[in-house]
Amino acid sequence: MKRFALVVICYALATSALAAPKPCEELKAEIEAKIQASGVTAYTLEIVANDEVHDQNMVVGSCENGTKKIIYQKNDR
């Protein structure tokens, strides 16, 4: 029984490790949907290269194997 549980755990870990990285536009659309669902209307999401990130607190996602970040900025009215 322990061996079976170990096989299941290893399989789950291997499956997640082999998952393809998500394209930036797809991830940005998912994040945008979540933000809009929470009622936020004035914001900006932007895809930038890692070296263009000045404030890590603005990062809401990472895509394309970690080479790009999606940053969020709230636009106050």
PDB file with one MODEL, atoms N, CA, C and O in Angstrom:
MODEL        1
ATOM      1  N   MET A   1       0.819  -1.193   0.000  1.00  0.00           N
ATOM      2  CA  MET A   1       0.000   0.000   0.000  1.00  0.00           C
ATOM      3  C   MET A   1       0.863   1.257   0.000  1.00  0.00           C
ATOM      4  O   MET A   1       0.558   2.227  -0.694  1.00  0.00           O
ATOM      5  N   LYS A   2       1.935   1.236   0.776  1.00  0.00           N
ATOM      6  CA  LYS A   2       2.830   2.388   0.813  1.00  0.00           C
ATOM      7  C   LYS A   2       3.479   2.602  -0.540  1.00  0.00           C
ATOM      8  O   LYS A   2       3.664   3.736  -0.980  1.00  0.00           O
ATOM      9  N   ARG A   3       3.820   1.512  -1.192  1.00  0.00           N
ATOM     10  CA  ARG A   3       4.448   1.600  -2.511  1.00  0.00           C
ATOM     11  C   ARG A   3       3.487   2.235  -3.515  1.00  0.00           C
ATOM     12  O   ARG A   3       3.905   3.054  -4.335  1.00  0.00           O
ATOM     13  N   PHE A   4       2.211   1.869  -3.461  1.00  0.00           N
ATOM     14  CA  PHE A   4       1.213   2.439  -4.355  1.00  0.00           C
ATOM     15  C   PHE A   4       1.060   3.942  -4.123  1.00  0.00           C
ATOM     16  O   PHE A   4       0.973   4.711  -5.079  1.00  0.00           O
ATOM     17  N   ALA A   5       1.027   4.357  -2.870  1.00  0.00           N
ATOM     18  CA  ALA A   5       0.916   5.779  -2.541  1.00  0.00           C
ATOM     19  C   ALA A   5       2.138   6.540  -3.051  1.00  0.00           C
ATOM     20  O   ALA A   5       2.012   7.656  -3.555  1.00  0.00           O
ATOM     21  N   LEU A   6       3.307   5.942  -2.920  1.00  0.00           N
ATOM     22  CA  LEU A   6       4.534   6.568  -3.401  1.00  0.00           C
ATOM     23  C   LEU A   6       4.502   6.730  -4.921  1.00  0.00           C
ATOM     24  O   LEU A   6       4.921   7.760  -5.448  1.00  0.00           O
ATOM     25  N   VAL A   7       4.012   5.724  -5.612  1.00  0.00           N
ATOM     26  CA  VAL A   7       3.906   5.803  -7.078  1.00  0.00           C
ATOM     27  C   VAL A   7       2.949   6.910  -7.485  1.00  0.00           C
ATOM     28  O   VAL A   7       3.238   7.654  -8.422  1.00  0.00           O
ATOM     29  N   VAL A   8       1.828   7.034  -6.811  1.00  0.00           N
ATOM     30  CA  VAL A   8       0.848   8.074  -7.128  1.00  0.00           C
ATOM     31  C   VAL A   8       1.447   9.461  -6.894  1.00  0.00           C
ATOM     32  O   VAL A   8       1.270  10.356  -7.719  1.00  0.00           O
ATOM     33  N   ILE A   9       2.138   9.641  -5.804  1.00  0.00           N
ATOM     34  CA  ILE A   9       2.758  10.936  -5.506  1.00  0.00           C
ATOM     35  C   ILE A   9       3.823  11.273  -6.543  1.00  0.00           C
ATOM     36  O   ILE A   9       3.871  12.399  -7.038  1.00  0.00           O
ATOM     37  N   CYS A  10       4.670  10.312  -6.873  1.00  0.00           N
ATOM     38  CA  CYS A  10       5.717  10.552  -7.887  1.00  0.00           C
ATOM     39  C   CYS A  10       5.106  10.880  -9.248  1.00  0.00           C
ATOM     40  O   CYS A  10       5.610  11.745  -9.964  1.00  0.00           O
ATOM     41  N   TYR A  11       4.038  10.202  -9.599  1.00  0.00           N
ATOM     42  CA  TYR A  11       3.374  10.477 -10.871  1.00  0.00           C
ATOM     43  C   TYR A  11       2.819  11.898 -10.894  1.00  0.00           C
ATOM     44  O   TYR A  11       2.939  12.592 -11.903  1.00  0.00           O
ATOM     45  N   ALA A  12       2.218  12.330  -9.803  1.00  0.00           N
ATOM     46  CA  ALA A  12       1.658  13.683  -9.737  1.00  0.00           C
ATOM     47  C   ALA A  12       2.760  14.727  -9.862  1.00  0.00           C
ATOM     48  O   ALA A  12       2.591  15.729 -10.557  1.00  0.00           O
ATOM     49  N   LEU A  13       3.870  14.503  -9.203  1.00  0.00           N
ATOM     50  CA  LEU A  13       4.987  15.446  -9.292  1.00  0.00           C
ATOM     51  C   LEU A  13       5.582  15.474 -10.697  1.00  0.00           C
ATOM     52  O   LEU A  13       5.916  16.546 -11.203  1.00  0.00           O
ATOM     53  N   ALA A  14       5.717  14.325 -11.325  1.00  0.00           N
ATOM     54  CA  ALA A  14       6.283  14.271 -12.675  1.00  0.00           C
ATOM     55  C   ALA A  14       5.369  14.942 -13.682  1.00  0.00           C
ATOM     56  O   ALA A  14       5.842  15.614 -14.599  1.00  0.00           O
ATOM     57  N   THR A  15       4.084  14.771 -13.525  1.00  0.00           N
ATOM     58  CA  THR A  15       3.127  15.383 -14.447  1.00  0.00           C
ATOM     59  C   THR A  15       3.191  16.896 -14.371  1.00  0.00           C
ATOM     60  O   THR A  15       3.181  17.565 -15.404  1.00  0.00           O
ATOM     61  N   SER A  16       3.258  17.446 -13.174  1.00  0.00           N
ATOM     62  CA  SER A  16       3.312  18.902 -13.047  1.00  0.00           C
ATOM     63  C   SER A  16       4.648  19.447 -13.533  1.00  0.00           C
ATOM     64  O   SER A  16       4.702  20.567 -14.041  1.00  0.00           O
ATOM     65  N   ALA A  17       5.713  18.690 -13.391  1.00  0.00           N
ATOM     66  CA  ALA A  17       7.026  19.142 -13.843  1.00  0.00           C
ATOM     67  C   ALA A  17       7.110  19.163 -15.364  1.00  0.00           C
ATOM     68  O   ALA A  17       7.861  19.956 -15.932  1.00  0.00           O
ATOM     69  N   LEU A  18       6.359  18.311 -16.018  1.00  0.00           N
ATOM     70  CA  LEU A  18       6.400  18.247 -17.477  1.00  0.00           C
ATOM     71  C   LEU A  18       5.376  19.168 -18.137  1.00  0.00           C
ATOM     72  O   LEU A  18       5.310  19.229 -19.365  1.00  0.00           O
ATOM     73  N   ALA A  19       4.601  19.863 -17.371  1.00  0.00           N
ATOM     74  CA  ALA A  19       3.584  20.754 -17.928  1.00  0.00           C
ATOM     75  C   ALA A  19       4.254  21.867 -18.727  1.00  0.00           C
ATOM     76  O   ALA A  19       5.268  22.428 -18.311  1.00  0.00           O
ATOM     77  N   ALA A  20       3.678  22.170 -19.862  1.00  0.00           N
ATOM     78  CA  ALA A  20       4.239  23.212 -20.726  1.00  0.00           C
ATOM     79  C   ALA A  20       4.020  24.583 -20.103  1.00  0.00           C
ATOM     80  O   ALA A  20       2.984  24.828 -19.485  1.00  0.00           O
ATOM     81  N   PRO A  21       4.996  25.481 -20.263  1.00  0.00           N
ATOM     82  CA  PRO A  21       4.815  26.839 -19.724  1.00  0.00           C
ATOM     83  C   PRO A  21       3.686  27.552 -20.459  1.00  0.00           C
ATOM     84  O   PRO A  21       3.458  27.332 -21.649  1.00  0.00           O
ATOM     85  N   LYS A  22       3.001  28.393 -19.736  1.00  0.00           N
ATOM     86  CA  LYS A  22       1.847  29.098 -20.281  1.00  0.00           C
ATOM     87  C   LYS A  22       2.297  30.321 -21.074  1.00  0.00           C
ATOM     88  O   LYS A  22       3.173  31.060 -20.624  1.00  0.00           O
ATOM     89  N   PRO A  23       1.706  30.545 -22.255  1.00  0.00           N
ATOM     90  CA  PRO A  23       2.009  31.762 -23.014  1.00  0.00           C
ATOM     91  C   PRO A  23       1.557  33.000 -22.242  1.00  0.00           C
ATOM     92  O   PRO A  23       0.575  32.960 -21.502  1.00  0.00           O
ATOM     93  N   CYS A  24       2.281  34.085 -22.426  1.00  0.00           N
ATOM     94  CA  CYS A  24       2.009  35.308 -21.663  1.00  0.00           C
ATOM     95  C   CYS A  24       0.604  35.854 -21.909  1.00  0.00           C
ATOM     96  O   CYS A  24      -0.073  36.253 -20.962  1.00  0.00           O
ATOM     97  N   GLU A  25       0.163  35.877 -23.141  1.00  0.00           N
ATOM     98  CA  GLU A  25      -1.159  36.439 -23.444  1.00  0.00           C
ATOM     99  C   GLU A  25      -2.263  35.623 -22.784  1.00  0.00           C
ATOM    100  O   GLU A  25      -3.250  36.187 -22.312  1.00  0.00           O
ATOM    101  N   GLU A  26      -2.110  34.311 -22.744  1.00  0.00           N
ATOM    102  CA  GLU A  26      -3.115  33.449 -22.115  1.00  0.00           C
ATOM    103  C   GLU A  26      -3.155  33.693 -20.604  1.00  0.00           C
ATOM    104  O   GLU A  26      -4.233  33.812 -20.021  1.00  0.00           O
ATOM    105  N   LEU A  27      -1.997  33.768 -19.982  1.00  0.00           N
ATOM    106  CA  LEU A  27      -1.932  34.027 -18.546  1.00  0.00           C
ATOM    107  C   LEU A  27      -2.474  35.411 -18.220  1.00  0.00           C
ATOM    108  O   LEU A  27      -3.188  35.583 -17.232  1.00  0.00           O
ATOM    109  N   LYS A  28      -2.143  36.390 -19.039  1.00  0.00           N
ATOM    110  CA  LYS A  28      -2.633  37.755 -18.822  1.00  0.00           C
ATOM    111  C   LYS A  28      -4.156  37.789 -18.882  1.00  0.00           C
ATOM    112  O   LYS A  28      -4.793  38.471 -18.078  1.00  0.00           O
ATOM    113  N   ALA A  29      -4.741  37.064 -19.822  1.00  0.00           N
ATOM    114  CA  ALA A  29      -6.203  37.023 -19.944  1.00  0.00           C
ATOM    115  C   ALA A  29      -6.838  36.383 -18.714  1.00  0.00           C
ATOM    116  O   ALA A  29      -7.884  36.841 -18.253  1.00  0.00           O
ATOM    117  N   GLU A  30      -6.222  35.333 -18.179  1.00  0.00           N
ATOM    118  CA  GLU A  30      -6.752  34.686 -16.973  1.00  0.00           C
ATOM    119  C   GLU A  30      -6.682  35.625 -15.771  1.00  0.00           C
ATOM    120  O   GLU A  30      -7.633  35.716 -14.995  1.00  0.00           O
ATOM    121  N   ILE A  31      -5.564  36.318 -15.619  1.00  0.00           N
ATOM    122  CA  ILE A  31      -5.400  37.258 -14.509  1.00  0.00           C
ATOM    123  C   ILE A  31      -6.396  38.405 -14.650  1.00  0.00           C
ATOM    124  O   ILE A  31      -6.996  38.841 -13.667  1.00  0.00           O
ATOM    125  N   GLU A  32      -6.565  38.886 -15.872  1.00  0.00           N
ATOM    126  CA  GLU A  32      -7.502  39.982 -16.126  1.00  0.00           C
ATOM    127  C   GLU A  32      -8.927  39.576 -15.759  1.00  0.00           C
ATOM    128  O   GLU A  32      -9.672  40.371 -15.186  1.00  0.00           O
ATOM    129  N   ALA A  33      -9.301  38.359 -16.084  1.00  0.00           N
ATOM    130  CA  ALA A  33     -10.647  37.873 -15.749  1.00  0.00           C
ATOM    131  C   ALA A  33     -10.852  37.836 -14.231  1.00  0.00           C
ATOM    132  O   ALA A  33     -11.924  38.190 -13.740  1.00  0.00           O
ATOM    133  N   LYS A  34      -9.829  37.409 -13.494  1.00  0.00           N
ATOM    134  CA  LYS A  34      -9.933  37.359 -12.034  1.00  0.00           C
ATOM    135  C   LYS A  34     -10.031  38.759 -11.438  1.00  0.00           C
ATOM    136  O   LYS A  34     -10.782  38.982 -10.489  1.00  0.00           O
ATOM    137  N   ILE A  35      -9.281  39.691 -11.988  1.00  0.00           N
ATOM    138  CA  ILE A  35      -9.318  41.069 -11.477  1.00  0.00           C
ATOM    139  C   ILE A  35     -10.689  41.683 -11.731  1.00  0.00           C
ATOM    140  O   ILE A  35     -11.259  42.317 -10.843  1.00  0.00           O
ATOM    141  N   GLN A  36     -11.218  41.501 -12.934  1.00  0.00           N
ATOM    142  CA  GLN A  36     -12.526  42.053 -13.263  1.00  0.00           C
ATOM    143  C   GLN A  36     -13.627  41.403 -12.440  1.00  0.00           C
ATOM    144  O   GLN A  36     -14.599  42.064 -12.074  1.00  0.00           O
ATOM    145  N   ALA A  37     -13.485  40.109 -12.143  1.00  0.00           N
ATOM    146  CA  ALA A  37     -14.485  39.413 -11.326  1.00  0.00           C
ATOM    147  C   ALA A  37     -14.516  39.949  -9.899  1.00  0.00           C
ATOM    148  O   ALA A  37     -15.541  39.863  -9.222  1.00  0.00           O
ATOM    149  N   SER A  38     -13.397  40.500  -9.446  1.00  0.00           N
ATOM    150  CA  SER A  38     -13.375  41.060  -8.094  1.00  0.00           C
ATOM    151  C   SER A  38     -13.860  42.508  -8.057  1.00  0.00           C
ATOM    152  O   SER A  38     -13.902  43.119  -6.990  1.00  0.00           O
ATOM    153  N   GLY A  39     -14.228  43.062  -9.222  1.00  0.00           N
ATOM    154  CA  GLY A  39     -14.834  44.388  -9.258  1.00  0.00           C
ATOM    155  C   GLY A  39     -13.889  45.539  -9.511  1.00  0.00           C
ATOM    156  O   GLY A  39     -14.315  46.694  -9.481  1.00  0.00           O
ATOM    157  N   VAL A  40     -12.626  45.269  -9.758  1.00  0.00           N
ATOM    158  CA  VAL A  40     -11.662  46.337 -10.034  1.00  0.00           C
ATOM    159  C   VAL A  40     -11.837  46.770 -11.492  1.00  0.00           C
ATOM    160  O   VAL A  40     -11.867  45.937 -12.398  1.00  0.00           O
ATOM    161  N   THR A  41     -11.953  48.091 -11.706  1.00  0.00           N
ATOM    162  CA  THR A  41     -12.173  48.584 -13.074  1.00  0.00           C
ATOM    163  C   THR A  41     -11.014  49.414 -13.613  1.00  0.00           C
ATOM    164  O   THR A  41     -10.798  49.446 -14.824  1.00  0.00           O
ATOM    165  N   ALA A  42     -10.277  50.072 -12.759  1.00  0.00           N
ATOM    166  CA  ALA A  42      -9.209  50.959 -13.220  1.00  0.00           C
ATOM    167  C   ALA A  42      -7.842  50.351 -12.878  1.00  0.00           C
ATOM    168  O   ALA A  42      -7.322  50.528 -11.777  1.00  0.00           O
ATOM    169  N   TYR A  43      -7.279  49.628 -13.855  1.00  0.00           N
ATOM    170  CA  TYR A  43      -5.995  48.972 -13.641  1.00  0.00           C
ATOM    171  C   TYR A  43      -5.286  48.794 -14.982  1.00  0.00           C
ATOM    172  O   TYR A  43      -5.883  48.964 -16.045  1.00  0.00           O
ATOM    173  N   THR A  44      -4.014  48.453 -14.910  1.00  0.00           N
ATOM    174  CA  THR A  44      -3.226  48.171 -16.100  1.00  0.00           C
ATOM    175  C   THR A  44      -2.440  46.889 -15.857  1.00  0.00           C
ATOM    176  O   THR A  44      -1.793  46.738 -14.821  1.00  0.00           O
ATOM    177  N   LEU A  45      -2.498  45.967 -16.812  1.00  0.00           N
ATOM    178  CA  LEU A  45      -1.658  44.780 -16.812  1.00  0.00           C
ATOM    179  C   LEU A  45      -0.697  44.906 -17.977  1.00  0.00           C
ATOM    180  O   LEU A  45      -1.101  45.259 -19.085  1.00  0.00           O
ATOM    181  N   GLU A  46       0.563  44.621 -17.737  1.00  0.00           N
ATOM    182  CA  GLU A  46       1.565  44.782 -18.783  1.00  0.00           C
ATOM    183  C   GLU A  46       2.552  43.616 -18.731  1.00  0.00           C
ATOM    184  O   GLU A  46       2.973  43.195 -17.654  1.00  0.00           O
ATOM    185  N   ILE A  47       2.912  43.104 -19.897  1.00  0.00           N
ATOM    186  CA  ILE A  47       3.907  42.042 -20.011  1.00  0.00           C
ATOM    187  C   ILE A  47       5.253  42.700 -20.270  1.00  0.00           C
ATOM    188  O   ILE A  47       5.411  43.458 -21.228  1.00  0.00           O
ATOM    189  N   VAL A  48       6.225  42.405 -19.408  1.00  0.00           N
ATOM    190  CA  VAL A  48       7.553  43.011 -19.543  1.00  0.00           C
ATOM    191  C   VAL A  48       8.632  41.946 -19.359  1.00  0.00           C
ATOM    192  O   VAL A  48       8.387  40.887 -18.781  1.00  0.00           O
ATOM    193  N   ALA A  49       9.827  42.246 -19.859  1.00  0.00           N
ATOM    194  CA  ALA A  49      10.975  41.368 -19.648  1.00  0.00           C
ATOM    195  C   ALA A  49      11.406  41.471 -18.185  1.00  0.00           C
ATOM    196  O   ALA A  49      11.131  42.469 -17.519  1.00  0.00           O
ATOM    197  N   ASN A  50      12.073  40.449 -17.699  1.00  0.00           N
ATOM    198  CA  ASN A  50      12.497  40.423 -16.296  1.00  0.00           C
ATOM    199  C   ASN A  50      13.314  41.641 -15.899  1.00  0.00           C
ATOM    200  O   ASN A  50      13.139  42.167 -14.800  1.00  0.00           O
ATOM    201  N   ASP A  51      14.198  42.096 -16.767  1.00  0.00           N
ATOM    202  CA  ASP A  51      15.073  43.222 -16.413  1.00  0.00           C
ATOM    203  C   ASP A  51      14.340  44.560 -16.392  1.00  0.00           C
ATOM    204  O   ASP A  51      14.901  45.558 -15.939  1.00  0.00           O
ATOM    205  N   GLU A  52      13.101  44.601 -16.873  1.00  0.00           N
ATOM    206  CA  GLU A  52      12.319  45.834 -16.863  1.00  0.00           C
ATOM    207  C   GLU A  52      11.464  45.983 -15.600  1.00  0.00           C
ATOM    208  O   GLU A  52      10.801  47.005 -15.420  1.00  0.00           O
ATOM    209  N   VAL A  53      11.476  44.984 -14.737  1.00  0.00           N
ATOM    210  CA  VAL A  53      10.684  45.027 -13.505  1.00  0.00           C
ATOM    211  C   VAL A  53      11.450  45.836 -12.462  1.00  0.00           C
ATOM    212  O   VAL A  53      12.566  45.483 -12.083  1.00  0.00           O
ATOM    213  N   HIS A  54      10.834  46.929 -12.003  1.00  0.00           N
ATOM    214  CA  HIS A  54      11.475  47.791 -11.014  1.00  0.00           C
ATOM    215  C   HIS A  54      10.947  47.527  -9.608  1.00  0.00           C
ATOM    216  O   HIS A  54      11.668  47.732  -8.631  1.00  0.00           O
ATOM    217  N   ASP A  55       9.708  47.080  -9.495  1.00  0.00           N
ATOM    218  CA  ASP A  55       9.092  46.826  -8.196  1.00  0.00           C
ATOM    219  C   ASP A  55       8.499  45.423  -8.205  1.00  0.00           C
ATOM    220  O   ASP A  55       7.498  45.179  -8.879  1.00  0.00           O
ATOM    221  N   GLN A  56       9.104  44.499  -7.465  1.00  0.00           N
ATOM    222  CA  GLN A  56       8.641  43.113  -7.428  1.00  0.00           C
ATOM    223  C   GLN A  56       7.233  42.984  -6.854  1.00  0.00           C
ATOM    224  O   GLN A  56       6.556  41.987  -7.105  1.00  0.00           O
ATOM    225  N   ASN A  57       6.786  43.974  -6.091  1.00  0.00           N
ATOM    226  CA  ASN A  57       5.438  43.929  -5.514  1.00  0.00           C
ATOM    227  C   ASN A  57       4.357  44.088  -6.577  1.00  0.00           C
ATOM    228  O   ASN A  57       3.194  43.778  -6.321  1.00  0.00           O
ATOM    229  N   MET A  58       4.718  44.561  -7.753  1.00  0.00           N
ATOM    230  CA  MET A  58       3.752  44.752  -8.833  1.00  0.00           C
ATOM    231  C   MET A  58       3.584  43.486  -9.684  1.00  0.00           C
ATOM    232  O   MET A  58       2.662  43.412 -10.496  1.00  0.00           O
ATOM    233  N   VAL A  59       4.453  42.503  -9.511  1.00  0.00           N
ATOM    234  CA  VAL A  59       4.425  41.286 -10.328  1.00  0.00           C
ATOM    235  C   VAL A  59       3.273  40.395  -9.881  1.00  0.00           C
ATOM    236  O   VAL A  59       3.155  40.052  -8.704  1.00  0.00           O
ATOM    237  N   VAL A  60       2.412  40.020 -10.854  1.00  0.00           N
ATOM    238  CA  VAL A  60       1.279  39.143 -10.553  1.00  0.00           C
ATOM    239  C   VAL A  60       1.360  37.828 -11.318  1.00  0.00           C
ATOM    240  O   VAL A  60       0.513  36.952 -11.140  1.00  0.00           O
ATOM    241  N   GLY A  61       2.377  37.684 -12.173  1.00  0.00           N
ATOM    242  CA  GLY A  61       2.524  36.445 -12.917  1.00  0.00           C
ATOM    243  C   GLY A  61       3.855  36.370 -13.623  1.00  0.00           C
ATOM    244  O   GLY A  61       4.507  37.383 -13.878  1.00  0.00           O
ATOM    245  N   SER A  62       4.245  35.145 -13.933  1.00  0.00           N
ATOM    246  CA  SER A  62       5.482  34.887 -14.656  1.00  0.00           C
ATOM    247  C   SER A  62       5.148  33.946 -15.804  1.00  0.00           C
ATOM    248  O   SER A  62       4.374  33.005 -15.626  1.00  0.00           O
ATOM    249  N   CYS A  63       5.721  34.186 -16.980  1.00  0.00           N
ATOM    250  CA  CYS A  63       5.381  33.372 -18.144  1.00  0.00           C
ATOM    251  C   CYS A  63       6.610  33.160 -19.030  1.00  0.00           C
ATOM    252  O   CYS A  63       7.681  33.718 -18.792  1.00  0.00           O
ATOM    253  N   GLU A  64       6.414  32.337 -20.054  1.00  0.00           N
ATOM    254  CA  GLU A  64       7.463  31.997 -21.011  1.00  0.00           C
ATOM    255  C   GLU A  64       8.740  31.550 -20.310  1.00  0.00           C
ATOM    256  O   GLU A  64       9.815  32.121 -20.494  1.00  0.00           O
ATOM    257  N   ASN A  65       8.578  30.497 -19.490  1.00  0.00           N
ATOM    258  CA  ASN A  65       9.690  29.897 -18.740  1.00  0.00           C
ATOM    259  C   ASN A  65      10.378  30.876 -17.813  1.00  0.00           C
ATOM    260  O   ASN A  65      11.581  30.761 -17.577  1.00  0.00           O
ATOM    261  N   GLY A  66       9.642  31.833 -17.286  1.00  0.00           N
ATOM    262  CA  GLY A  66      10.196  32.787 -16.333  1.00  0.00           C
ATOM    263  C   GLY A  66      10.996  33.916 -16.955  1.00  0.00           C
ATOM    264  O   GLY A  66      11.663  34.658 -16.234  1.00  0.00           O
ATOM    265  N   THR A  67      10.948  34.068 -18.276  1.00  0.00           N
ATOM    266  CA  THR A  67      11.699  35.140 -18.924  1.00  0.00           C
ATOM    267  C   THR A  67      10.941  36.456 -18.936  1.00  0.00           C
ATOM    268  O   THR A  67      11.537  37.515 -19.130  1.00  0.00           O
ATOM    269  N   LYS A  68       9.632  36.396 -18.730  1.00  0.00           N
ATOM    270  CA  LYS A  68       8.803  37.599 -18.719  1.00  0.00           C
ATOM    271  C   LYS A  68       7.922  37.607 -17.489  1.00  0.00           C
ATOM    272  O   LYS A  68       7.623  36.560 -16.915  1.00  0.00           O
ATOM    273  N   LYS A  69       7.511  38.795 -17.091  1.00  0.00           N
ATOM    274  CA  LYS A  69       6.628  38.980 -15.941  1.00  0.00           C
ATOM    275  C   LYS A  69       5.413  39.779 -16.371  1.00  0.00           C
ATOM    276  O   LYS A  69       5.466  40.558 -17.323  1.00  0.00           O
ATOM    277  N   ILE A  70       4.320  39.574 -15.656  1.00  0.00           N
ATOM    278  CA  ILE A  70       3.108  40.369 -15.855  1.00  0.00           C
ATOM    279  C   ILE A  70       2.992  41.253 -14.629  1.00  0.00           C
ATOM    280  O   ILE A  70       2.950  40.766 -13.499  1.00  0.00           O
ATOM    281  N   ILE A  71       2.939  42.548 -14.860  1.00  0.00           N
ATOM    282  CA  ILE A  71       2.851  43.485 -13.741  1.00  0.00           C
ATOM    283  C   ILE A  71       1.480  44.155 -13.719  1.00  0.00           C
ATOM    284  O   ILE A  71       0.855  44.379 -14.756  1.00  0.00           O
ATOM    285  N   TYR A  72       1.039  44.464 -12.510  1.00  0.00           N
ATOM    286  CA  TYR A  72      -0.277  45.057 -12.266  1.00  0.00           C
ATOM    287  C   TYR A  72      -0.072  46.445 -11.657  1.00  0.00           C
ATOM    288  O   TYR A  72       0.742  46.641 -10.754  1.00  0.00           O
ATOM    289  N   GLN A  73      -0.832  47.389 -12.178  1.00  0.00           N
ATOM    290  CA  GLN A  73      -0.803  48.729 -11.596  1.00  0.00           C
ATOM    291  C   GLN A  73      -2.237  49.212 -11.507  1.00  0.00           C
ATOM    292  O   GLN A  73      -2.976  49.202 -12.492  1.00  0.00           O
ATOM    293  N   LYS A  74      -2.621  49.637 -10.305  1.00  0.00           N
ATOM    294  CA  LYS A  74      -3.961  50.176 -10.109  1.00  0.00           C
ATOM    295  C   LYS A  74      -3.966  51.637 -10.528  1.00  0.00           C
ATOM    296  O   LYS A  74      -3.090  52.405 -10.132  1.00  0.00           O
ATOM    297  N   ASN A  75      -4.935  52.012 -11.313  1.00  0.00           N
ATOM    298  CA  ASN A  75      -5.074  53.389 -11.770  1.00  0.00           C
ATOM    299  C   ASN A  75      -6.100  54.081 -10.898  1.00  0.00           C
ATOM    300  O   ASN A  75      -7.294  53.789 -10.974  1.00  0.00           O
ATOM    301  N   ASP A  76      -5.629  55.006 -10.063  1.00  0.00           N
ATOM    302  CA  ASP A  76      -6.536  55.745  -9.190  1.00  0.00           C
ATOM    303  C   ASP A  76      -7.268  56.796  -9.981  1.00  0.00           C
ATOM    304  O   ASP A  76      -6.726  57.405 -10.903  1.00  0.00           O
ATOM    305  N   ARG A  77      -8.507  56.993  -9.601  1.00  0.00           N
ATOM    306  CA  ARG A  77      -9.304  58.026 -10.286  1.00  0.00           C
ATOM    307  C   ARG A  77      -9.481  59.202  -9.385  1.00  0.00           C
ATOM    308  O   ARG A  77     -10.120  60.182  -9.766  1.00  0.00           O
TER     309      ARG A  77
ENDMDL
END
